[in-house]
Amino acid sequence: MNPRNVSIILALMMIGWSVEALALKCPGGIISLGELKAEVHMKCGEPTLWDQRVEETSITTRKGHYFQKTLTVDEWTYDFGTNRLVQILFFHDGKLVKIKSGGYGQGLSGPASNRIGIISVGDLKSKVLRKWGNPTYEDQRKEQRTFYGSRGKVIQKTFTIDEWVYDFGSKRFIRILTFENGRLVENRTGDRGTDETGH
């Protein structure tokens, strides 16, 4: 690869952009697309963070034919610390389909209020967890939505909606985050948080 291209990729990683890869070197060996979760776990160990959701899609054609597809999506995040790049692995029905390298790791030690970073709409849940830690409160629900495709198709998709609330204390506003299928879609500000005694 051209040295100039390598420099550009490294610069993008440092400012938080992600780059997709076809393989990843782990302590137990190299993993590549198509491998099963068990194989990846054996080579890379327990992920730092993980998330799982089920995506359901049903299609009804104009002639009344009905098709349904259910997909289990797993996201495994490996944060190797501040000297290495974060790796996010995506599995569909237990098979590795994507490897993304993000910015340098941040580690997960210390309270969330000590490591608040910038988050943006479109960020994955794993990225928010790395930057803000575990939420003070969380809730999850399913929503079914209807879309109309070409040739009279009626498409119904099930979305997993997560609501996360962060209370960073009385000197900061409460933050309410909404995720759809693991991706941040809304970041709202609430009232001032409570102090350590809950007042």
LUMMAR-56364 format. One record per residue (C-alpha): residue in one letter; x, y, z. Coordinates in pm, 1 decimal. Layout:
% residues N
type=a	east=X	north=Y	up=Z
...
***
This chain:
% residues 199
type=m	east=0.0	north=0.0	up=0.0
type=n	east=116.4	north=352.0	up=-77.4
type=p	east=277.0	north=513.8	up=233.7
type=r	east=60.9	north=822.6	up=176.7
type=n	east=-256.6	north=608.7	up=189.1
type=v	east=-137.3	north=443.7	up=511.1
type=s	east=-85.4	north=788.3	up=666.8
type=i	east=-437.5	north=895.4	up=566.4
type=i	east=-593.2	north=580.0	up=714.5
type=l	east=-401.1	north=622.2	up=1041.5
type=a	east=-509.2	north=986.5	up=1062.9
type=l	east=-875.4	north=890.3	up=1013.7
type=m	east=-848.2	north=627.8	up=1287.4
type=m	east=-700.4	north=878.9	up=1531.1
type=i	east=-994.0	north=1119.4	up=1488.6
type=g	east=-1245.8	north=842.7	up=1544.1
type=w	east=-1327.6	north=722.9	up=1193.0
type=s	east=-1358.6	north=348.8	up=1144.8
type=v	east=-1192.0	north=132.0	up=883.2
type=e	east=-1315.0	north=-212.6	up=778.9
type=a	east=-1078.4	north=-508.3	up=768.2
type=l	east=-1090.6	north=-862.2	up=627.7
type=a	east=-890.0	north=-1023.9	up=908.4
type=l	east=-769.1	north=-957.7	up=1262.4
type=k	east=-470.6	north=-1093.4	up=1452.4
type=c	east=-565.4	north=-1216.2	up=1799.9
type=p	east=-352.2	north=-1379.3	up=2072.5
type=g	east=-477.7	north=-1722.5	up=1965.7
type=g	east=-440.1	north=-1674.6	up=1591.1
type=i	east=-578.9	north=-1485.3	up=1293.7
type=i	east=-955.6	north=-1459.7	up=1244.3
type=s	east=-1122.1	north=-1381.0	up=913.4
type=l	east=-1469.1	north=-1324.3	up=774.3
type=g	east=-1691.3	north=-1629.6	up=775.8
type=e	east=-1565.7	north=-1774.1	up=1103.8
type=l	east=-1811.6	north=-1878.9	up=1373.8
type=k	east=-1845.2	north=-1709.0	up=1713.8
type=a	east=-1694.8	north=-2010.8	up=1889.9
type=e	east=-1382.2	north=-1994.3	up=1670.4
type=v	east=-1344.2	north=-1621.0	up=1726.2
type=h	east=-1390.7	north=-1659.9	up=2102.4
type=m	east=-1125.9	north=-1931.8	up=2111.1
type=k	east=-870.5	north=-1710.1	up=1931.2
type=c	east=-957.0	north=-1365.3	up=2068.2
type=g	east=-1098.8	north=-1442.5	up=2411.8
type=e	east=-1391.1	north=-1273.5	up=2586.8
type=p	east=-1495.4	north=-942.4	up=2423.4
type=t	east=-1472.9	north=-623.6	up=2629.3
type=l	east=-1830.6	north=-536.0	up=2536.3
type=w	east=-2099.2	north=-728.7	up=2354.9
type=d	east=-2450.9	north=-668.7	up=2231.3
type=q	east=-2709.0	north=-891.4	up=2066.4
type=r	east=-3038.3	north=-818.8	up=1893.8
type=v	east=-3286.1	north=-995.9	up=1668.0
type=e	east=-3394.5	north=-826.0	up=1345.3
type=e	east=-3716.8	north=-949.7	up=1188.9
type=t	east=-3839.6	north=-862.9	up=841.1
type=s	east=-4158.8	north=-986.1	up=675.6
type=i	east=-4262.7	north=-915.5	up=315.7
type=t	east=-4609.5	north=-955.2	up=167.0
type=t	east=-4632.0	north=-932.7	up=-211.8
type=r	east=-4925.9	north=-792.3	up=-406.5
type=k	east=-5028.1	north=-1151.1	up=-485.9
type=g	east=-5044.3	north=-1232.8	up=-115.7
type=h	east=-4722.4	north=-1431.1	up=-85.2
type=y	east=-4562.7	north=-1395.7	up=258.2
type=f	east=-4192.7	north=-1419.7	up=340.9
type=q	east=-4031.5	north=-1380.1	up=682.7
type=k	east=-3665.2	north=-1346.7	up=773.9
type=t	east=-3518.6	north=-1346.5	up=1124.0
type=l	east=-3156.1	north=-1245.4	up=1174.1
type=t	east=-2959.1	north=-1256.3	up=1500.0
type=v	east=-2698.3	north=-979.3	up=1505.6
type=d	east=-2408.5	north=-986.3	up=1755.1
type=e	east=-2156.3	north=-705.9	up=1804.5
type=w	east=-1837.8	north=-785.2	up=1992.9
type=t	east=-1600.5	north=-505.4	up=2089.0
type=y	east=-1237.9	north=-555.5	up=2187.5
type=d	east=-1078.9	north=-256.2	up=2362.7
type=f	east=-711.3	north=-338.4	up=2401.6
type=g	east=-624.8	north=-11.3	up=2578.1
type=t	east=-484.8	north=325.1	up=2476.4
type=n	east=-195.7	north=183.6	up=2271.9
type=r	east=-406.7	north=-26.6	up=2033.9
type=l	east=-702.6	north=21.5	up=1802.9
type=v	east=-1048.9	north=-84.2	up=1913.4
type=q	east=-1189.8	north=-372.1	up=1707.0
type=i	east=-1564.7	north=-423.1	up=1654.7
type=l	east=-1678.4	north=-759.1	up=1515.9
type=f	east=-2022.7	north=-811.8	up=1362.0
type=f	east=-2185.4	north=-1153.9	up=1342.3
type=h	east=-2500.3	north=-1251.2	up=1151.5
type=d	east=-2657.1	north=-1572.5	up=1280.4
type=g	east=-2330.1	north=-1663.3	up=1449.9
type=k	east=-2102.5	north=-1602.5	up=1150.7
type=l	east=-1847.4	north=-1318.1	up=1131.1
type=v	east=-1947.1	north=-1076.8	up=852.0
type=k	east=-1758.0	north=-755.3	up=929.9
type=i	east=-1451.5	north=-632.4	up=1121.4
type=k	east=-1419.6	north=-259.7	up=1191.6
type=s	east=-1116.8	north=-86.9	up=1339.3
type=g	east=-1200.4	north=229.0	up=1530.5
type=g	east=-985.5	north=482.6	up=1711.3
type=y	east=-744.1	north=401.5	up=1988.7
type=g	east=-891.7	north=230.3	up=2293.1
type=q	east=-973.2	north=412.6	up=2612.7
type=g	east=-998.7	north=131.8	up=2865.6
type=l	east=-1305.5	north=90.6	up=3080.5
type=s	east=-1171.7	north=162.7	up=3428.7
type=g	east=-1291.6	north=451.0	up=3641.3
type=p	east=-1635.3	north=610.4	up=3674.1
type=a	east=-1817.2	north=725.6	up=3360.5
type=s	east=-1819.0	north=1087.3	up=3477.9
type=n	east=-1437.7	north=1092.6	up=3454.1
type=r	east=-1421.4	north=991.5	up=3088.3
type=i	east=-1708.5	north=1167.4	up=2909.8
type=g	east=-1625.1	north=1199.2	up=2542.5
type=i	east=-1803.1	north=1328.4	up=2236.2
type=i	east=-2071.8	north=1102.9	up=2091.0
type=s	east=-2268.0	north=1154.1	up=1770.2
type=v	east=-2583.4	north=1027.9	up=1604.7
type=g	east=-2489.2	north=710.4	up=1419.9
type=d	east=-2250.9	north=583.4	up=1688.5
type=l	east=-2282.1	north=219.6	up=1793.8
type=k	east=-2383.4	north=129.0	up=2149.8
type=s	east=-2035.6	north=-12.8	up=2207.0
type=k	east=-1874.8	north=322.6	up=2124.0
type=v	east=-2105.3	north=506.1	up=2365.4
type=l	east=-2024.5	north=252.1	up=2637.7
type=r	east=-1651.9	north=305.1	up=2584.6
type=k	east=-1690.7	north=681.2	up=2615.5
type=w	east=-1964.4	north=717.7	up=2878.7
type=g	east=-1968.2	north=386.2	up=3063.4
type=n	east=-2282.8	north=200.7	up=3168.3
type=p	east=-2605.0	north=407.2	up=3176.6
type=t	east=-2775.0	north=495.3	up=3504.0
type=y	east=-3098.3	north=347.8	up=3368.6
type=e	east=-3183.1	north=153.3	up=3053.3
type=d	east=-3494.5	north=18.4	up=2886.7
type=q	east=-3554.6	north=-186.7	up=2572.1
type=r	east=-3860.2	north=-246.2	up=2356.7
type=k	east=-3954.1	north=-375.8	up=2013.4
type=e	east=-4128.9	north=-167.6	up=1747.1
type=q	east=-4278.0	north=-298.9	up=1424.8
type=r	east=-4283.4	north=-60.4	up=1129.4
type=t	east=-4441.1	north=-91.9	up=787.9
type=f	east=-4273.7	north=13.7	up=463.1
type=y	east=-4405.2	north=-5.4	up=108.5
type=g	east=-4169.6	north=-138.9	up=-153.6
type=s	east=-4186.7	north=-173.7	up=-528.9
type=r	east=-4458.2	north=-376.8	up=-703.9
type=g	east=-4699.4	north=-347.7	up=-414.1
type=k	east=-4476.9	north=-516.2	up=-155.5
type=v	east=-4561.3	north=-451.8	up=209.4
type=i	east=-4250.4	north=-480.5	up=425.5
type=q	east=-4270.7	north=-504.4	up=802.8
type=k	east=-3951.9	north=-469.1	up=1004.8
type=t	east=-3901.5	north=-514.7	up=1377.1
type=f	east=-3667.0	north=-261.2	up=1537.7
type=t	east=-3498.6	north=-299.3	up=1876.9
type=i	east=-3525.5	north=34.9	up=2058.3
type=d	east=-3294.7	north=105.7	up=2352.6
type=e	east=-3337.3	north=406.5	up=2581.9
type=w	east=-3034.8	north=490.3	up=2796.0
type=v	east=-3035.1	north=756.8	up=3068.3
type=y	east=-2713.1	north=904.3	up=3207.3
type=d	east=-2718.6	north=1097.6	up=3535.1
type=f	east=-2375.5	north=1256.0	up=3579.8
type=g	east=-2465.4	north=1448.0	up=3896.2
type=s	east=-2621.0	north=1781.7	up=3992.5
type=k	east=-2362.4	north=1988.6	up=3802.1
type=r	east=-2463.7	north=1838.3	up=3467.1
type=f	east=-2782.6	north=1778.7	up=3272.1
type=i	east=-2929.2	north=1431.2	up=3240.6
type=r	east=-2874.5	north=1282.8	up=2894.9
type=i	east=-3128.9	north=1053.8	up=2729.9
type=l	east=-3004.9	north=845.6	up=2436.5
type=t	east=-3220.8	north=650.3	up=2193.0
type=f	east=-3078.9	north=365.9	up=1984.2
type=e	east=-3239.3	north=177.4	up=1696.3
type=n	east=-3086.9	north=-162.5	up=1619.4
type=g	east=-2773.5	north=-71.6	up=1811.6
type=r	east=-2718.0	north=271.6	up=1653.6
type=l	east=-2768.8	north=610.5	up=1820.1
type=v	east=-3056.4	north=802.9	up=1658.9
type=e	east=-3133.1	north=1069.1	up=1921.7
type=n	east=-2946.0	north=1245.4	up=2203.5
type=r	east=-3171.2	north=1454.8	up=2429.6
type=t	east=-3097.4	north=1670.2	up=2734.2
type=g	east=-3317.1	north=1643.8	up=3043.6
type=d	east=-3323.3	north=1824.5	up=3378.7
type=r	east=-3022.0	north=1860.4	up=3601.9
type=g	east=-2898.6	north=1537.3	up=3750.9
type=t	east=-2911.5	north=1439.0	up=4114.3
type=d	east=-2622.7	north=1459.5	up=4357.8
type=e	east=-2462.2	north=1153.6	up=4517.1
type=t	east=-2728.9	north=1139.8	up=4789.5
type=g	east=-3007.7	north=1125.4	up=4527.7
type=h	east=-3146.5	north=1476.0	up=4594.7
***
